[in-house]
Amino acid sequence: MNEINDTPTVIADLARTTWRKSTRSQTSNCVEVAPLPATVALRDSKDRGGPVLLFDRSEWRNFLAAAKEGQLDRT
């Protein structure tokens, strides 16, 4: 994760964004994701007012690629 320097803009973006949860989610133990103009936000679906992790778009693409390739599977 990178430091996000434009905090007021990010806070405003978070207030207007639409959060998404996986359609495969069948429990409350999930995360929600929200695309923002310059970043991607991630939060715990059980604590919607809690902390939010911000990733720049290249970091998010790398994470998704690694997950799809099974690099993050627990063995």
C-alpha positions in Angstrom: 0.0 0.0 0.0 1.1 3.5 -0.7 0.6 6.6 1.4 -2.3 8.6 0.0 -1.5 12.3 0.4 -4.8 13.9 -0.8 -6.8 12.7 2.3 -9.8 15.2 2.0 -10.4 14.1 -1.6 -10.2 10.4 -0.7 -12.6 10.9 2.2 -15.1 12.6 -0.1 -14.7 9.9 -2.7 -15.4 7.2 0.0 -18.5 9.0 1.1 -19.9 8.9 -2.5 -18.7 5.5 -3.6 -20.6 2.2 -4.1 -19.1 -0.7 -2.2 -19.3 -4.2 -3.7 -19.1 -7.6 -2.1 -18.5 -10.8 -4.0 -21.6 -12.6 -5.2 -20.0 -15.8 -4.0 -20.0 -14.5 -0.5 -22.4 -16.6 1.6 -21.3 -15.5 5.1 -20.7 -12.2 6.8 -16.9 -12.8 6.8 -16.2 -10.8 3.7 -14.5 -7.7 2.4 -16.0 -5.0 0.2 -14.2 -3.2 -2.6 -14.8 0.2 -4.0 -13.0 1.7 -7.1 -12.1 5.3 -6.6 -10.6 7.7 -9.2 -7.0 7.0 -8.3 -7.1 4.1 -5.9 -9.1 1.0 -4.9 -10.5 0.9 -1.4 -11.1 -2.3 0.7 -13.0 -2.7 4.0 -14.4 -5.3 6.3 -18.1 -5.9 5.5 -18.8 -6.4 9.2 -17.3 -3.1 10.2 -18.3 -0.6 7.5 -17.4 2.4 9.6 -14.0 0.9 10.4 -10.6 1.3 8.7 -10.3 1.3 5.0 -7.2 0.1 3.1 -6.2 2.0 0.0 -4.3 0.4 -2.9 -3.1 2.1 -6.1 -4.5 0.5 -9.2 -1.3 -1.3 -10.2 -1.0 -2.9 -6.7 -4.7 -4.0 -7.0 -4.1 -5.5 -10.4 -1.1 -7.4 -9.2 -3.0 -8.7 -6.2 -5.9 -9.9 -8.4 -3.5 -11.6 -10.8 -1.7 -13.4 -8.0 -5.0 -14.6 -6.6 -6.2 -15.9 -9.9 -2.9 -17.7 -10.5 -3.2 -19.4 -7.1 -0.1 -17.7 -5.7 -2.1 -16.7 -2.5 -3.6 -20.2 -1.8 -3.0 -21.6 1.6 -1.5 -25.0 1.6 
